[in-house]
Amino acid sequence: MLREYCARHRLNTWFAFEEKEVQQGSFEEAQIATTDQAYAADIVIRLGVTVFPSGYRERSLEIVKAKNQGYRRGRHHYSIRGASARDRTALAAVDDLSKAGLGIVIYPSLATQLHLLANRDEIEEPLVDLWKTPVEDRQALPGYYHCLGLAGVDDALRRRNPSTHPGAGPRAGAATPAHGYLRGGTVSVLVSDLDSLATEIALHFALQGSDSEDAAGTLYITTLHRHAELWRMADRYNKLDRRPDRIWVRELKPEHISESKLLKDIEHWIDSAGKAVVGAGTPVPVQRVVFDNIYEIGAKFPLVRNNNHFLTALFEVLRKKGVASFIVDTVEVGEGRNPLDQSFAAGIADHVFVLRHVDFQSQTRKVFSVLKLAGYQEPPQLWELRQGTDCIHAEDRLDFFKGVLTAKPEPVEVTLSLYAGAPDSPLSAYLDAQQ
């Protein structure tokens, strides 16, 4: 009778009823679906609680039933947020509080966010529609290509990959695209065996020195070091561009935050940080993102149900945003093992770099290598990294050693001949490398 009355008078009716609380999730859903209220209603929305083994209770919203319309199944996290006293004045002119992130804020599940990302036609780029721009013109776009920030590695990659458009961009005659080789919309992963230099390399990528006004902005997300500690590390190197209006640091401290909210927050930070105004009112969009680091991310954020699934979703968001991303993945391996065995992120990345520390000649040496570089040829050599006052120097000194990546370096055999002492001979190159 109620349904007929509402249909006759064209009324939308909203009812709220409480359910009997149970612990088993599947049984709980079955109880709701068989209630009289749910059977008679056209749309059923359930506000529930997900109980984690730690005892934490996460709020969730679920569409149980929606007649004659499509919807995404599953539970979605939601929060109830209010405005602080200092925000009320600014919010007076806002008509819809949900747009300001206040009231009941719903964070779609990871499955829903991935579904939405898959249906986006184009990559999101804050300045220009890149896919409609010819390749030769993209190379001249500021912030579209980026370097790693290690001079020795960057130079080797330029020599390895001659440019097909040597006159493109401000660096005419460069051997790679005008602004580097790490393209916007790609994800780079640095796999490091718990080495302290990993953060410094990430800072070299984030703070690539540039005196031009079109320098790219960088969002630096850190789960390890605090903001002040990062700046102390950066102050050790004179060549790094430490202007605070070119980098935004977000500290992710361990907390019980849902995986859907965490992913949505990262996407929001990329969008909002790019709206910052620099100088005479010129916006500097975020075109580089650093995530330092993803080591045991589930231990830092216990509500992340599956680390690999979350990383897959995170990489997809970074690609869709059109930013050049640099992810630090520290792993724990022993001597004689390759650190890639412990890195899931390396298997889904566009570019893969490896940093290892090895015991060599009674000293701990830091060895860097490029294992994967999508769209380019990888240089075969290994570099020993040394910290200088200006930057980190990558020195090509390990050509005559094998087993370096497994932390068991051994010298290779050099066959001598009558011309062993001639310039550019194997012996001459070996002796030059050891000097």
C-alpha positions in Angstrom: 0.0 0.0 0.0 2.8 2.4 0.8 4.4 1.8 -2.6 1.1 2.5 -4.4 0.5 5.7 -2.3 4.1 7.0 -3.1 3.7 6.2 -6.8 0.2 7.9 -7.0 1.5 11.1 -5.3 5.0 10.9 -6.9 6.8 10.9 -3.6 10.3 9.7 -2.8 10.3 8.1 0.6 13.4 7.4 2.7 13.3 4.9 5.6 16.0 4.0 8.1 16.0 0.8 10.1 18.6 -0.9 12.3 19.8 -4.4 11.7 20.8 -7.1 14.1 24.6 -7.0 14.5 26.4 -10.2 13.6 30.1 -11.0 13.1 30.1 -13.0 9.9 30.1 -10.7 6.9 28.4 -13.1 4.5 25.6 -13.9 6.9 25.2 -10.3 7.7 24.5 -9.5 4.0 22.1 -12.4 3.7 20.1 -11.1 6.7 19.7 -7.6 5.1 18.6 -9.0 1.7 15.8 -11.1 3.2 14.3 -8.4 5.4 10.8 -7.1 4.6 12.1 -3.5 4.2 14.8 -4.5 1.7 12.4 -6.7 -0.2 9.8 -3.8 -0.7 12.3 -1.0 -1.4 13.7 0.0 -4.8 17.0 1.1 -3.4 18.8 -0.3 -0.3 21.9 1.4 1.1 23.6 -0.2 4.0 25.9 1.5 6.5 28.0 -1.1 8.2 31.2 -1.8 9.9 34.2 -3.9 8.9 36.0 -5.4 11.9 39.7 -6.0 11.3 41.8 -8.6 13.2 43.4 -5.8 15.2 40.0 -4.8 16.5 39.7 -1.6 14.4 36.2 -1.0 13.1 36.0 0.7 9.7 32.9 2.4 8.5 31.6 1.2 5.2 28.8 2.0 2.8 27.3 -0.6 0.5 24.6 -0.5 -2.2 22.7 -3.7 -1.6 20.0 -3.2 -4.1 19.2 -0.7 -6.9 16.4 -1.6 -9.3 16.7 -0.9 -13.0 20.1 0.9 -12.7 23.7 0.0 -12.6 25.9 0.3 -9.6 29.3 -0.8 -8.3 29.0 -3.6 -5.8 31.1 -3.9 -2.7 31.8 -1.8 0.4 33.0 1.7 0.2 34.7 3.6 3.0 33.2 6.8 4.2 34.1 9.5 6.8 32.1 12.2 8.5 34.1 15.4 8.4 33.3 18.8 10.0 34.9 22.2 9.5 37.3 23.7 12.0 36.8 27.2 13.3 39.4 28.7 10.9 37.7 27.1 7.9 34.2 28.3 8.6 34.8 31.8 7.1 36.2 30.3 3.9 33.3 27.8 3.6 30.6 30.5 4.0 30.6 31.0 0.2 30.5 27.2 -0.6 27.1 26.0 -1.6 27.9 22.2 -1.7 29.9 21.1 1.4 30.6 17.8 -0.2 32.8 19.5 -2.8 34.8 21.0 0.0 35.4 17.5 1.5 33.0 18.0 4.4 29.9 16.2 5.6 29.7 12.5 4.6 32.6 11.9 2.3 32.6 8.6 0.4 35.8 7.0 -0.9 35.1 4.5 -3.6 36.6 1.0 -3.1 39.8 0.1 -5.0 37.8 -2.0 -7.4 35.6 1.0 -8.2 38.5 3.4 -8.6 40.2 1.0 -11.0 37.0 0.7 -13.0 36.8 4.5 -13.3 40.4 4.7 -14.3 40.0 2.1 -17.0 37.2 4.1 -18.6 39.1 7.3 -18.9 39.7 8.0 -22.5 42.9 10.1 -22.1 45.7 10.7 -19.7 45.1 13.6 -17.4 47.7 16.3 -18.1 47.3 19.7 -16.5 48.8 21.8 -19.3 48.3 20.2 -22.7 46.6 17.2 -24.4 49.8 15.2 -25.0 48.3 12.4 -27.0 47.1 14.9 -29.7 50.6 16.4 -29.9 53.0 15.0 -32.4 56.0 13.1 -30.9 58.5 15.6 -32.2 56.6 18.4 -30.5 56.2 16.6 -27.2 59.9 16.6 -26.8 59.9 20.4 -26.5 57.2 20.5 -23.8 58.6 21.6 -20.4 58.1 18.9 -17.8 57.2 16.1 -20.1 60.6 14.3 -20.1 62.8 14.1 -17.0 66.2 12.8 -16.1 67.2 10.6 -13.2 69.4 13.3 -11.8 72.6 11.3 -11.6 75.0 13.0 -14.2 77.0 9.8 -15.0 73.9 7.7 -15.6 72.1 10.4 -17.6 75.2 10.9 -19.9 75.5 7.2 -20.5 71.8 7.0 -21.5 72.2 9.9 -23.9 75.1 8.2 -25.6 73.3 4.9 -25.7 70.1 6.3 -27.3 70.7 8.8 -30.1 67.8 11.2 -30.6 65.7 11.0 -33.8 65.0 14.7 -33.4 68.3 16.3 -32.5 67.0 19.9 -33.0 63.9 19.6 -30.8 63.6 21.6 -27.6 65.9 24.1 -25.9 68.8 21.6 -25.7 69.4 21.4 -29.5 71.5 18.5 -30.4 70.8 16.5 -27.2 71.0 12.8 -27.6 67.7 12.2 -25.9 64.4 14.2 -25.9 64.9 17.8 -24.7 64.1 17.3 -21.1 65.3 13.7 -20.5 64.2 10.1 -21.0 61.7 9.4 -18.2 58.4 10.3 -19.9 55.4 11.7 -18.1 52.9 8.9 -17.5 55.5 6.3 -16.7 56.5 4.8 -13.3 60.2 4.2 -12.3 61.1 1.9 -9.4 64.4 2.0 -7.6 65.0 -1.4 -5.9 67.4 -0.9 -3.0 68.6 -3.4 -0.4 68.0 -1.2 2.6 70.7 1.3 1.5 70.6 4.8 2.9 71.5 6.3 -0.5 68.1 5.5 -1.9 66.4 8.6 -0.5 69.3 10.8 -1.7 68.8 9.4 -5.3 65.1 10.2 -4.9 66.0 13.7 -3.9 68.2 14.1 -7.0 65.2 13.1 -9.1 62.9 15.5 -7.3 65.2 18.4 -7.0 66.8 18.4 -10.4 68.5 21.8 -10.7 67.0 24.3 -13.1 67.1 28.1 -13.2 64.3 28.3 -15.7 60.8 29.5 -14.7 59.1 26.5 -16.3 60.7 24.0 -14.0 58.4 21.2 -13.1 56.8 20.9 -9.7 57.4 17.8 -7.6 55.2 16.1 -5.0 57.3 14.1 -2.6 55.4 11.5 -0.5 57.5 10.1 2.3 56.6 7.3 4.7 60.1 7.1 6.2 61.8 10.4 6.8 60.3 13.6 8.1 60.3 16.8 6.3 63.2 18.4 8.2 65.3 15.3 7.7 64.8 15.4 3.9 66.0 19.0 3.8 69.1 18.1 5.8 69.9 15.5 3.2 69.3 17.9 0.4 71.5 20.6 2.0 74.5 18.3 1.6 74.4 18.7 -2.2 75.0 22.1 -3.8 73.6 21.3 -7.2 70.1 20.4 -6.0 67.3 22.9 -6.6 66.0 23.4 -3.1 63.5 26.2 -3.8 60.5 25.4 -1.7 58.1 26.6 -4.3 59.1 23.7 -6.6 58.5 20.8 -4.2 55.6 19.8 -1.9 56.3 17.2 0.8 53.6 15.1 2.3 54.4 12.9 5.3 52.4 9.7 5.5 52.7 8.6 9.1 51.5 5.1 10.1 47.8 5.1 10.8 44.6 3.1 10.3 43.4 4.6 7.0 41.4 2.7 4.5 43.2 1.8 1.2 40.5 3.6 -0.8 40.9 6.8 1.1 44.7 6.6 0.9 44.6 6.2 -2.9 42.1 9.0 -3.2 44.2 11.3 -1.0 47.3 10.8 -3.2 45.3 11.7 -6.3 44.0 14.8 -4.5 47.5 15.8 -3.5 48.7 15.7 -7.1 45.8 17.9 -8.2 45.9 20.4 -5.4 49.7 20.8 -5.2 49.7 21.8 -8.8 47.4 24.8 -8.0 50.2 26.5 -6.0 51.1 30.0 -7.2 54.8 30.9 -7.7 56.3 34.3 -8.4 54.0 36.6 -10.3 51.0 34.4 -10.2 52.3 31.6 -12.3 51.0 28.1 -11.4 53.5 25.3 -11.3 51.7 22.0 -11.9 53.0 18.7 -10.4 54.8 16.8 -13.1 57.0 14.6 -10.9 55.9 12.4 -8.0 58.2 10.6 -5.6 57.0 7.9 -3.2 59.6 7.1 -0.6 59.0 4.3 0.2 56.7 1.3 -0.2 58.7 -1.1 2.0 56.1 -3.2 4.0 53.4 -0.7 3.3 50.8 -2.9 4.8 52.6 -2.7 8.2 52.4 1.1 8.1 48.8 1.1 7.0 47.1 -2.0 8.4 43.8 -1.4 6.5 45.5 -2.1 3.2 44.2 -5.6 2.5 46.6 -6.6 -0.2 49.9 -4.8 -0.8 50.3 -5.9 -4.4 46.7 -5.0 -5.3 47.2 -1.5 -3.8 50.5 -0.9 -5.6 48.9 -1.9 -8.9 46.1 0.6 -8.3 48.6 3.3 -7.2 50.7 2.8 -10.4 47.6 3.1 -12.5 46.6 6.4 -10.8 50.1 7.8 -11.4 50.1 6.8 -15.0 46.7 8.3 -15.6 47.7 11.6 -14.0 50.5 12.0 -16.6 53.3 12.5 -14.0 56.8 11.0 -14.1 56.8 8.9 -10.9 59.8 7.6 -9.0 59.1 4.8 -6.4 61.6 3.7 -3.8 61.2 0.0 -2.9 63.7 -1.1 -0.3 63.9 -4.9 0.1 65.8 -7.1 2.5 68.1 -9.7 0.8 71.2 -11.6 1.8 74.5 -12.1 0.1 74.3 -14.0 -3.2 70.7 -13.1 -3.9 69.3 -10.6 -6.4 67.1 -7.9 -4.7 64.6 -8.1 -7.6 63.4 -11.4 -6.2 61.7 -9.5 -3.4 60.2 -6.6 -5.4 56.7 -6.9 -6.8 56.8 -3.3 -7.9 59.7 -3.9 -10.3 57.6 -6.3 -12.2 54.8 -3.8 -13.0 57.0 -0.7 -13.5 58.1 1.0 -16.8 61.6 1.6 -15.7 63.7 -0.3 -13.1 66.9 0.7 -11.3 68.8 -1.3 -8.8 71.0 -0.1 -5.9 73.1 -2.6 -4.0 75.8 -2.4 -1.4 78.6 -4.9 -1.7 81.7 -5.7 0.3 84.5 -5.1 -2.1 88.2 -4.5 -1.4 87.6 -4.2 2.3 85.1 -1.4 1.8 81.3 -1.1 1.4 80.6 0.0 -2.1 77.3 1.2 -3.5 76.5 -0.1 -7.0 73.8 1.2 -9.3 72.5 -0.3 -12.5 69.7 0.3 -15.0 67.8 -3.0 -15.7 64.8 -1.8 -17.6 64.0 1.4 -19.5 60.8 1.3 -21.5 61.3 2.8 -25.0 65.1 3.0 -24.8 68.2 0.8 -24.8 69.6 0.1 -21.3 73.3 0.8 -20.8 75.1 -2.4 -19.8 77.6 -1.0 -17.3 77.4 -0.8 -13.5 78.2 2.4 -11.6 79.8 2.9 -8.2 78.1 5.8 -6.4 80.1 8.2 -4.4 78.8 11.2 -2.4 80.3 14.5 -3.2 79.7 18.0 -1.9 77.8 19.0 -5.1 75.9 15.8 -6.0 76.1 12.0 -6.1 78.7 10.9 -8.6 78.2 7.8 -10.7 81.6 6.3 -11.7 82.0 3.6 -14.3 84.6 1.4 -12.5 83.2 -2.1 -12.5 83.6 -3.3 -16.1 86.1 -6.0 -15.2 84.1 -7.6 -12.3 81.2 -10.1 -12.4 78.7 -11.1 -9.8 78.3 -7.6 -8.5 74.5 -7.6 -8.3 74.6 -10.7 -6.1 77.0 -9.0 -3.7 79.8 -11.4 -4.7 82.1 -9.4 -7.1 84.9 -11.4 -8.8 87.4 -10.1 -11.3 87.0 -11.3 -14.8 89.9 -13.0 -16.6 91.9 -10.8 -18.9 93.9 -12.5 -21.7 97.3 -10.8 -22.3 98.8 -10.5 -25.8 101.7 -8.9 -27.5 99.7 -5.7 -27.6 98.6 -5.8 -24.0 100.2 -2.5 -23.2 98.8 -0.6 -26.2 96.3 2.2 -25.6 92.6 1.1 -25.5 93.7 -2.6 -25.1 91.8 -4.7 -22.4 94.8 -4.4 -20.0 95.1 -0.7 -20.5 91.3 -0.2 -19.9 91.6 -2.4 -16.8 94.4 -0.4 -15.3 92.7 2.9 -16.1 89.6 1.7 -14.3 91.5 0.8 -11.1 93.2 4.1 -10.9 
